[in-house]
Amino acid sequence: MVSAMAGYLMMAEAKGRVERGEDADAVLLAQLRGSADLLDKHISDLVKMRRRIQASEPPNKRELVKEVNAEIEASMHRLNQATEVLGQVRR
């Protein structure tokens, strides 16, 4: 979700803070929060797409809805993984 360059810069800042003996949680939390905001927007767009599909009459409506649901589930899974990693870093 976060661009590769932004992700690299945030990780570099977090690494620098750790090397200086500072707390890197704020940087990692900001990155996670930014990713979560982008993911929330993505999921909102997917839900809107699903509603449009359900309101229309394409011949493969059921399959399209399943695909959108799978993308929502995969997106939530990625967020949960990031949250778990952050929790492990904080320990």
Backbone as JSON Lines, residues from 0, in Angstrom:
{"i":0,"aa":"M","n":[0.81,-1.19,0.0],"ca":[0.0,0.0,0.0],"c":[0.86,1.26,0.0]}
{"i":1,"aa":"V","n":[1.83,1.28,0.85],"ca":[2.73,2.42,0.89],"c":[3.7,2.25,-0.26]}
{"i":2,"aa":"S","n":[4.03,3.36,-0.93],"ca":[4.96,3.26,-2.05],"c":[6.28,2.67,-1.57]}
{"i":3,"aa":"A","n":[7.0,2.06,-2.49],"ca":[8.26,1.4,-2.13],"c":[9.25,2.41,-1.54]}
{"i":4,"aa":"M","n":[9.33,3.58,-2.11],"ca":[10.28,4.59,-1.62],"c":[9.88,5.07,-0.23]}
{"i":5,"aa":"A","n":[8.6,5.33,-0.01],"ca":[8.14,5.77,1.31],"c":[8.38,4.68,2.34]}
{"i":6,"aa":"G","n":[8.13,3.45,1.97],"ca":[8.38,2.33,2.88],"c":[9.85,2.21,3.22]}
{"i":7,"aa":"Y","n":[10.7,2.39,2.21],"ca":[12.15,2.32,2.43],"c":[12.59,3.43,3.38]}
{"i":8,"aa":"L","n":[12.09,4.64,3.16],"ca":[12.48,5.77,4.01],"c":[12.03,5.57,5.45]}
{"i":9,"aa":"M","n":[10.82,5.06,5.63],"ca":[10.33,4.83,6.99],"c":[11.15,3.75,7.69]}
{"i":10,"aa":"M","n":[11.49,2.69,6.96],"ca":[12.29,1.64,7.57],"c":[13.69,2.14,7.88]}
{"i":11,"aa":"A","n":[14.25,2.98,7.0],"ca":[15.57,3.55,7.26],"c":[15.54,4.43,8.51]}
{"i":12,"aa":"E","n":[14.47,5.21,8.65],"ca":[14.35,6.05,9.84],"c":[14.22,5.19,11.09]}
{"i":13,"aa":"A","n":[13.4,4.14,11.02],"ca":[13.23,3.26,12.16],"c":[14.56,2.6,12.53]}
{"i":14,"aa":"K","n":[15.3,2.14,11.52],"ca":[16.6,1.51,11.77],"c":[17.56,2.51,12.42]}
{"i":15,"aa":"G","n":[17.57,3.74,11.91],"ca":[18.43,4.77,12.49],"c":[18.1,5.05,13.94]}
{"i":16,"aa":"R","n":[16.82,5.09,14.24],"ca":[16.41,5.32,15.63],"c":[16.87,4.18,16.54]}
{"i":17,"aa":"V","n":[16.73,2.95,16.06],"ca":[17.15,1.8,16.86],"c":[18.66,1.86,17.09]}
{"i":18,"aa":"E","n":[19.41,2.19,16.04],"ca":[20.87,2.28,16.17],"c":[21.29,3.36,17.17]}
{"i":19,"aa":"R","n":[20.51,4.42,17.28],"ca":[20.8,5.49,18.24],"c":[20.23,5.19,19.63]}
{"i":20,"aa":"G","n":[19.6,4.03,19.76],"ca":[19.03,3.66,21.05],"c":[17.68,4.3,21.31]}
{"i":21,"aa":"E","n":[17.06,4.84,20.28],"ca":[15.75,5.49,20.42],"c":[14.65,4.49,20.1]}
{"i":22,"aa":"D","n":[13.44,4.87,20.41],"ca":[12.27,4.04,20.17],"c":[11.81,4.22,18.72]}
{"i":23,"aa":"A","n":[11.69,3.14,17.98],"ca":[11.27,3.19,16.58],"c":[9.78,2.92,16.43]}
{"i":24,"aa":"D","n":[9.07,2.67,17.53],"ca":[7.65,2.34,17.45],"c":[6.83,3.42,16.77]}
{"i":25,"aa":"A","n":[7.15,4.68,17.03],"ca":[6.36,5.77,16.45],"c":[6.41,5.73,14.93]}
{"i":26,"aa":"V","n":[7.6,5.46,14.38],"ca":[7.74,5.38,12.92],"c":[6.97,4.19,12.38]}
{"i":27,"aa":"L","n":[7.12,3.05,13.03],"ca":[6.42,1.84,12.57],"c":[4.91,1.99,12.71]}
{"i":28,"aa":"L","n":[4.47,2.6,13.81],"ca":[3.03,2.83,13.98],"c":[2.48,3.78,12.93]}
{"i":29,"aa":"A","n":[3.25,4.81,12.6],"ca":[2.82,5.76,11.57],"c":[2.7,5.06,10.22]}
{"i":30,"aa":"Q","n":[3.66,4.19,9.94],"ca":[3.61,3.45,8.68],"c":[2.39,2.53,8.66]}
{"i":31,"aa":"L","n":[2.16,1.83,9.75],"ca":[1.0,0.94,9.82],"c":[-0.3,1.73,9.72]}
{"i":32,"aa":"R","n":[-0.35,2.87,10.4],"ca":[-1.56,3.7,10.35],"c":[-1.82,4.19,8.92]}
{"i":33,"aa":"G","n":[-0.75,4.62,8.25],"ca":[-0.9,5.06,6.86],"c":[-1.38,3.94,5.96]}
{"i":34,"aa":"S","n":[-0.81,2.76,6.15],"ca":[-1.22,1.6,5.37],"c":[-2.66,1.23,5.68]}
{"i":35,"aa":"A","n":[-3.02,1.31,6.95],"ca":[-4.4,0.98,7.34],"c":[-5.4,1.95,6.72]}
{"i":36,"aa":"D","n":[-5.03,3.23,6.67],"ca":[-5.91,4.22,6.05],"c":[-6.11,3.92,4.56]}
{"i":37,"aa":"L","n":[-5.0,3.59,3.87],"ca":[-5.1,3.25,2.46],"c":[-5.91,1.97,2.26]}
{"i":38,"aa":"L","n":[-5.7,1.01,3.13],"ca":[-6.43,-0.24,3.05],"c":[-7.92,-0.02,3.3]}
{"i":39,"aa":"D","n":[-8.25,0.83,4.24],"ca":[-9.65,1.15,4.52],"c":[-10.32,1.74,3.29]}
{"i":40,"aa":"K","n":[-9.63,2.63,2.6],"ca":[-10.17,3.23,1.37],"c":[-10.34,2.16,0.3]}
{"i":41,"aa":"H","n":[-9.34,1.29,0.18],"ca":[-9.4,0.2,-0.81],"c":[-10.59,-0.7,-0.55]}
{"i":42,"aa":"I","n":[-10.78,-1.08,0.7],"ca":[-11.9,-1.96,1.06],"c":[-13.24,-1.26,0.83]}
{"i":43,"aa":"S","n":[-13.29,0.03,1.16],"ca":[-14.51,0.8,0.91],"c":[-14.86,0.8,-0.57]}
{"i":44,"aa":"D","n":[-13.84,0.98,-1.41],"ca":[-14.07,0.95,-2.86],"c":[-14.53,-0.43,-3.32]}
{"i":45,"aa":"L","n":[-13.96,-1.48,-2.73],"ca":[-14.38,-2.83,-3.09],"c":[-15.83,-3.1,-2.68]}
{"i":46,"aa":"V","n":[-16.23,-2.62,-1.51],"ca":[-17.61,-2.8,-1.06],"c":[-18.57,-2.08,-2.01]}
{"i":47,"aa":"K","n":[-18.2,-0.88,-2.43],"ca":[-19.03,-0.14,-3.39],"c":[-19.13,-0.91,-4.71]}
{"i":48,"aa":"M","n":[-18.01,-1.48,-5.15],"ca":[-18.0,-2.27,-6.38],"c":[-18.91,-3.48,-6.24]}
{"i":49,"aa":"R","n":[-18.83,-4.14,-5.08],"ca":[-19.67,-5.31,-4.84],"c":[-21.16,-4.94,-4.89]}
{"i":50,"aa":"R","n":[-21.5,-3.79,-4.31],"ca":[-22.91,-3.34,-4.35],"c":[-23.37,-3.07,-5.78]}
{"i":51,"aa":"R","n":[-22.48,-2.45,-6.58],"ca":[-22.84,-2.19,-7.99],"c":[-23.05,-3.51,-8.74]}
{"i":52,"aa":"I","n":[-22.18,-4.47,-8.48],"ca":[-22.32,-5.77,-9.14],"c":[-23.63,-6.43,-8.73]}
{"i":53,"aa":"Q","n":[-23.94,-6.39,-7.43],"ca":[-25.16,-7.02,-6.94],"c":[-26.41,-6.35,-7.5]}
{"i":54,"aa":"A","n":[-26.32,-5.05,-7.76],"ca":[-27.48,-4.32,-8.29],"c":[-27.64,-4.51,-9.79]}
{"i":55,"aa":"S","n":[-26.59,-4.97,-10.45],"ca":[-26.65,-5.17,-11.9],"c":[-27.03,-6.62,-12.21]}
{"i":56,"aa":"E","n":[-27.07,-6.93,-13.47],"ca":[-27.47,-8.27,-13.89],"c":[-26.45,-8.93,-14.82]}
{"i":57,"aa":"P","n":[-25.16,-8.92,-14.46],"ca":[-24.22,-9.65,-15.32],"c":[-24.45,-11.15,-15.19]}
{"i":58,"aa":"P","n":[-24.18,-11.9,-16.26],"ca":[-24.42,-13.34,-16.22],"c":[-23.55,-14.06,-15.17]}
{"i":59,"aa":"N","n":[-22.41,-13.48,-14.83],"ca":[-21.49,-14.11,-13.89],"c":[-21.43,-13.35,-12.56]}
{"i":60,"aa":"K","n":[-22.58,-12.82,-12.17],"ca":[-22.65,-11.99,-10.95],"c":[-22.09,-12.7,-9.73]}
{"i":61,"aa":"R","n":[-22.45,-13.94,-9.55],"ca":[-22.02,-14.68,-8.37],"c":[-20.49,-14.8,-8.31]}
{"i":62,"aa":"E","n":[-19.87,-15.09,-9.44],"ca":[-18.42,-15.24,-9.5],"c":[-17.73,-13.89,-9.24]}
{"i":63,"aa":"L","n":[-18.29,-12.82,-9.79],"ca":[-17.71,-11.49,-9.57],"c":[-17.76,-11.1,-8.09]}
{"i":64,"aa":"V","n":[-18.87,-11.36,-7.44],"ca":[-19.0,-11.06,-6.01],"c":[-18.01,-11.88,-5.21]}
{"i":65,"aa":"K","n":[-17.83,-13.15,-5.58],"ca":[-16.86,-14.0,-4.88],"c":[-15.45,-13.44,-5.02]}
{"i":66,"aa":"E","n":[-15.12,-12.94,-6.21],"ca":[-13.79,-12.36,-6.44],"c":[-13.57,-11.12,-5.58]}
{"i":67,"aa":"V","n":[-14.58,-10.27,-5.51],"ca":[-14.47,-9.06,-4.69],"c":[-14.35,-9.44,-3.21]}
{"i":68,"aa":"N","n":[-15.15,-10.39,-2.76],"ca":[-15.06,-10.85,-1.37],"c":[-13.68,-11.42,-1.07]}
{"i":69,"aa":"A","n":[-13.1,-12.15,-2.02],"ca":[-11.77,-12.73,-1.83],"c":[-10.72,-11.62,-1.71]}
{"i":70,"aa":"E","n":[-10.86,-10.56,-2.48],"ca":[-9.91,-9.44,-2.4],"c":[-10.04,-8.72,-1.06]}
{"i":71,"aa":"I","n":[-11.27,-8.55,-0.59],"ca":[-11.48,-7.93,0.73],"c":[-10.82,-8.8,1.8]}
{"i":72,"aa":"E","n":[-11.04,-10.09,1.74],"ca":[-10.46,-11.0,2.73],"c":[-8.93,-10.97,2.68]}
{"i":73,"aa":"A","n":[-8.37,-10.97,1.48],"ca":[-6.9,-10.94,1.34],"c":[-6.33,-9.63,1.89]}
{"i":74,"aa":"S","n":[-7.02,-8.53,1.65],"ca":[-6.55,-7.24,2.14],"c":[-6.56,-7.21,3.67]}
{"i":75,"aa":"M","n":[-7.61,-7.73,4.26],"ca":[-7.7,-7.77,5.71],"c":[-6.62,-8.7,6.29]}
{"i":76,"aa":"H","n":[-6.34,-9.78,5.6],"ca":[-5.3,-10.71,6.05],"c":[-3.94,-10.02,6.05]}
{"i":77,"aa":"R","n":[-3.64,-9.23,5.01],"ca":[-2.37,-8.5,4.95],"c":[-2.27,-7.51,6.1]}
{"i":78,"aa":"L","n":[-3.34,-6.83,6.41],"ca":[-3.32,-5.89,7.53],"c":[-3.09,-6.62,8.85]}
{"i":79,"aa":"N","n":[-3.75,-7.75,9.03],"ca":[-3.55,-8.53,10.25],"c":[-2.11,-9.0,10.38]}
{"i":80,"aa":"Q","n":[-1.5,-9.41,9.27],"ca":[-0.1,-9.84,9.3],"c":[0.8,-8.68,9.71]}
{"i":81,"aa":"A","n":[0.57,-7.5,9.15],"ca":[1.38,-6.33,9.5],"c":[1.22,-5.99,10.97]}
{"i":82,"aa":"T","n":[0.01,-6.1,11.48],"ca":[-0.24,-5.82,12.89],"c":[0.49,-6.82,13.78]}
{"i":83,"aa":"E","n":[0.48,-8.08,13.39],"ca":[1.19,-9.11,14.16],"c":[2.69,-8.84,14.17]}
{"i":84,"aa":"V","n":[3.25,-8.48,13.02],"ca":[4.69,-8.19,12.93],"c":[5.02,-7.02,13.83]}
{"i":85,"aa":"L","n":[4.2,-5.99,13.78],"ca":[4.44,-4.82,14.62],"c":[4.38,-5.21,16.1]}
{"i":86,"aa":"G","n":[3.44,-6.04,16.45],"ca":[3.33,-6.5,17.83],"c":[4.56,-7.27,18.27]}
{"i":87,"aa":"Q","n":[5.14,-8.06,17.38],"ca":[6.35,-8.8,17.71],"c":[7.54,-7.88,17.85]}
{"i":88,"aa":"V","n":[7.6,-6.82,17.03],"ca":[8.7,-5.85,17.1],"c":[8.65,-5.1,18.42]}
{"i":89,"aa":"R","n":[7.45,-4.82,18.88],"ca":[7.28,-4.02,20.11],"c":[7.63,-4.81,21.36]}
{"i":90,"aa":"R","n":[7.67,-6.15,21.29],"ca":[7.95,-6.97,22.48],"c":[9.37,-6.95,22.87]}
